Amino acid sequence: MSHSLSLRVERQEKDQLTCWRIGTAQAELLVAEQGAQVLSYQRRGEQPLIWLSEQAEFKRGQSLRGGAPLCWPWFGDLKRSPQSVQAMHRDPAAGPFHGLVRNLPWQLQDIAAADHAITLVFGLTHSPEGLPDWPHQVTPSLAIRLDEKRLTLTLASRNDGDQPVALSQALHTYFAVSDIHQVEIPELAGCRYIDTLQDWSERTQDGALTFTGETDRIYLGTPELIRLRDPRWQRQICLQAHDSCSAIVWNPWIDKGKRLSQFADDAWQRMLCIETANVLDDIVELAPGAQANLGVSLWTEPLQA
């Protein structure tokens, strides 16, 4: 499929998974139908912006390491979610990590090119009531917009039922970095965070966030714009969140990295997750007939020496 805007859209089979490769004059994007998961995004002439593991396995029903997995209708361990989110599930103790939709089949429902941009919309291939032990009529969809400068992801949730629903969610994006030891996130200075590696204690970020060991933190009251500064690659990755005031920052470091599937022993040096989210006191309360969106726009800017 091609358009007058120099857009190319190609369906590809990668092992067991159907993927879509979108190319423009400025960038290339790869999306898997399973989980509606963006796998990679790279501007031409630049290093990748979104990181995909070199050991990623394209297997049906199995999570892919890297890209931007969707965590929905809860993030992380359901038992750690607010009580209102846990109450949506028949058996919170049995809820799988990061929700229900990462490994499900989605399909490309719409594709449109206009104003030098292309937008793809993915939806679940079965009704939301079919999700195990989560009996609610909430329909998720993901819009992926690629324009000349940015990639924008918007996860929409529409409540078609007659009862309110509480959910948490995250765009679990893996970013490519030159060297985890050298990058920093200045905008998180002064933010409250929950350190999940220190008994879920609440702390305050002192100065720019840098990395010297395993990191798994839930930041609260986050600013709309976060920059991941990478001096070695002379760039900063910009994340502009939409309808989100929380974010998770994660890097497994050495020991945990060795235990992860589809993850090279040294891969921790080349990636960092910054997950645009609605978690803890930033969860979504979705009234009957209402829709809520969680979004992030991503782009790079040169870093001045």
C-alpha positions in Angstrom: 0.0 0.0 0.0 1.4 3.4 -0.9 0.2 7.0 -0.8 1.1 10.3 -2.5 2.7 11.4 0.8 5.6 8.9 0.3 4.1 6.5 2.8 4.6 2.8 2.6 2.5 0.3 4.5 3.5 -3.4 4.3 2.0 -6.4 6.0 4.8 -8.9 7.1 4.8 -12.3 8.7 7.6 -12.5 11.2 7.7 -16.1 12.5 4.3 -16.7 14.1 3.2 -13.0 14.2 1.6 -10.7 11.7 3.3 -7.3 11.7 2.9 -4.0 9.9 5.9 -2.0 8.6 5.2 1.7 8.0 7.8 3.8 6.1 8.0 7.5 5.4 10.7 9.7 4.0 11.6 10.5 7.6 11.1 7.3 9.7 10.3 3.7 9.9 7.9 2.0 12.3 7.1 -1.7 13.0 3.9 -2.8 14.8 2.8 -6.3 15.7 -0.9 -7.1 15.6 -0.5 -9.2 18.7 -1.1 -6.8 21.6 -1.2 -3.9 19.1 2.5 -3.6 20.1 4.8 -1.0 18.5 8.0 -2.9 18.2 10.5 -0.3 16.8 10.6 3.3 15.7 13.6 4.9 14.0 14.2 8.2 12.3 16.2 7.9 9.2 19.9 8.8 9.8 19.4 8.5 13.6 19.8 5.8 16.2 16.6 3.9 17.1 14.2 5.8 19.4 12.3 2.7 20.5 14.4 -0.4 21.5 13.6 -3.9 20.5 15.6 -6.8 22.0 18.0 -8.5 19.6 16.6 -11.8 21.1 12.9 -10.9 20.7 10.9 -14.0 19.8 7.8 -13.6 17.5 5.7 -16.3 19.1 1.9 -16.4 19.3 0.6 -15.9 22.9 4.0 -14.9 24.2 5.1 -11.4 25.2 7.7 -9.7 23.0 10.6 -8.0 24.8 10.9 -4.4 23.9 8.8 -1.9 21.9 5.8 -0.5 23.6 3.6 -3.2 25.2 0.1 -2.2 26.4 -0.6 -2.7 30.1 -4.4 -2.8 30.4 -6.8 -2.9 32.3 -4.2 -2.7 35.1 -0.5 -2.2 35.3 2.0 -4.4 37.1 0.8 -6.7 40.0 -3.0 -6.4 40.3 -2.7 -7.0 44.0 -0.6 -3.8 44.3 -3.3 -1.8 42.5 -5.8 0.4 44.3 -8.7 -1.5 45.8 -11.2 -0.1 43.2 -9.1 -1.6 40.4 -8.7 -4.9 42.1 -12.5 -5.1 42.6 -13.0 -5.2 38.9 -11.5 -8.7 38.7 -13.2 -11.8 40.0 -10.0 -13.1 41.6 -7.3 -10.4 42.0 -4.7 -12.9 43.2 -4.9 -14.7 39.8 -4.7 -11.6 37.7 -1.7 -11.8 35.3 1.1 -9.2 35.6 0.5 -6.1 33.4 -3.2 -6.9 32.6 -4.9 -9.0 30.0 -4.3 -7.7 26.4 -0.5 -7.8 25.7 -0.7 -11.3 24.2 -4.2 -11.2 22.7 -4.9 -10.9 18.9 -5.7 -7.3 17.8 -6.4 -6.3 14.3 -5.8 -3.2 12.1 -9.3 -1.6 12.0 -8.5 1.6 10.1 -5.7 3.3 8.3 -5.8 6.9 7.1 -3.2 9.3 5.6 -3.6 13.1 5.7 -1.6 16.2 6.5 1.7 14.4 6.0 0.8 11.8 8.7 -0.5 8.3 8.8 -2.8 7.0 11.5 -3.4 3.3 12.2 -6.1 2.2 14.6 -6.0 -1.3 16.2 -8.8 -3.0 18.2 -9.3 -6.3 19.9 -10.6 -9.0 17.7 -13.1 -10.3 20.3 -15.5 -8.6 22.6 -14.1 -7.2 25.8 -16.6 -9.3 27.9 -14.5 -12.3 26.8 -11.5 -11.2 28.9 -10.9 -13.8 31.6 -12.4 -13.0 35.0 -12.9 -9.3 34.0 -16.6 -9.1 33.1 -16.9 -5.5 31.9 -18.0 -3.9 28.6 -15.0 -1.7 28.2 -13.5 -1.6 24.7 -9.8 -0.6 24.2 -8.3 0.7 21.0 -4.9 2.0 20.1 -4.3 4.8 17.6 -0.7 5.1 16.3 0.0 8.4 14.5 3.3 8.9 12.6 4.0 12.3 11.2 7.1 14.1 9.9 8.5 14.7 13.4 6.7 12.6 16.0 5.2 9.3 16.9 2.0 9.5 19.0 0.3 6.6 20.8 -3.2 7.0 22.2 -4.8 4.2 24.1 -8.6 4.8 24.3 -11.0 3.0 26.7 -14.8 3.3 26.1 -17.2 2.0 28.7 -20.2 0.5 26.9 -21.7 -1.0 30.0 -24.1 0.5 32.6 -21.7 0.4 35.6 -18.6 2.5 36.4 -15.3 0.8 35.9 -11.9 1.6 37.5 -8.7 0.8 35.6 -5.0 1.5 35.5 -2.9 1.3 32.4 0.5 2.1 30.9 2.3 2.5 27.6 5.3 0.4 28.6 7.8 2.0 26.2 11.4 0.7 25.9 13.8 3.5 24.8 17.1 3.0 23.1 20.1 4.6 24.8 23.8 4.8 24.1 24.9 3.8 27.6 22.6 3.7 30.7 25.4 5.1 32.9 25.4 8.3 30.9 21.7 9.2 30.5 19.6 11.4 32.8 16.0 12.6 33.2 16.1 16.2 34.7 12.3 16.8 34.7 11.7 14.2 37.5 13.7 16.3 40.0 11.4 17.0 43.0 8.8 14.4 42.0 7.4 11.9 44.6 8.1 8.3 43.8 7.4 4.8 45.1 10.6 2.7 45.1 9.3 -0.8 44.6 12.8 -2.2 45.3 12.8 -0.6 48.8 9.5 -2.1 50.2 7.4 0.3 48.2 8.5 3.2 50.3 7.7 6.7 49.2 10.5 9.1 48.5 11.3 12.4 46.7 13.6 12.6 43.7 16.7 14.6 44.5 18.0 16.3 41.4 18.0 14.7 37.9 17.4 11.0 37.8 20.6 9.1 36.9 21.3 5.3 36.9 23.8 3.3 39.0 21.9 0.1 39.6 18.6 -1.7 39.2 15.7 0.8 39.0 12.0 0.3 39.4 10.2 3.4 40.5 6.6 4.7 40.1 6.7 8.5 39.8 3.7 10.5 40.8 2.7 14.1 39.9 4.9 13.9 36.8 5.2 16.8 34.4 3.6 16.7 31.0 7.0 16.9 29.2 9.9 14.6 30.2 13.3 14.5 28.5 15.7 11.6 28.4 19.1 13.2 27.9 21.7 11.1 26.1 25.0 13.1 25.7 26.9 10.3 23.9 24.3 10.2 21.1 24.0 14.0 21.4 20.2 13.9 21.6 17.3 13.9 24.0 14.2 11.9 23.6 11.1 13.9 24.4 8.0 12.4 25.9 4.9 14.5 26.0 2.2 12.8 28.0 -1.5 13.2 27.5 -4.0 12.6 30.4 -1.2 11.1 32.5 0.3 12.3 35.8 2.3 9.1 36.6 5.2 7.3 35.1 7.3 4.2 35.7 11.0 4.1 35.2 12.6 0.7 34.9 16.0 -0.8 34.2 16.8 -4.4 35.3 20.6 -3.8 35.5 23.0 -6.8 35.6 21.6 -9.5 37.9 17.9 -9.3 36.9 18.9 -8.7 33.3 20.4 -12.2 33.3 17.1 -13.7 34.5 14.9 -12.0 31.9 13.7 -13.9 28.8 14.5 -12.6 25.3 17.2 -10.4 26.9 20.9 -10.4 26.2 23.1 -10.3 29.3 24.4 -6.9 28.4 21.1 -5.5 27.0 20.4 -3.5 30.2 23.1 -1.0 29.1 21.2 -0.1 25.9 17.6 0.4 27.1 15.5 2.3 29.6 11.8 2.0 30.1 9.8 5.2 30.8 6.2 4.1 31.0 3.5 6.8 30.5 0.8 5.6 32.9 -2.4 6.0 35.0 -1.4 4.2 38.2 -2.0 4.4 42.0 -3.6 7.8 42.7 -3.7 8.5 39.0 -6.1 5.7 38.0 -9.0 6.1 35.6 -12.6 6.1 36.9 -14.7 5.4 33.7 -18.4 6.3 34.0 -21.0 4.4 31.8 -20.8 5.7 28.3 -17.6 7.6 28.9 -14.2 7.3 27.1 -10.8 7.9 28.6 -7.5 8.4 26.6 -3.9 7.8 27.7 -1.4 9.1 25.2 2.3 10.0 24.6 4.0 11.8 21.8 7.6 10.9 21.2 10.4 12.8 19.3 14.1 13.6 19.4 15.9 16.9 19.7 19.6 17.5 19.3 21.5 18.0 22.5 23.7 21.0 22.7 27.2 20.4 23.7 
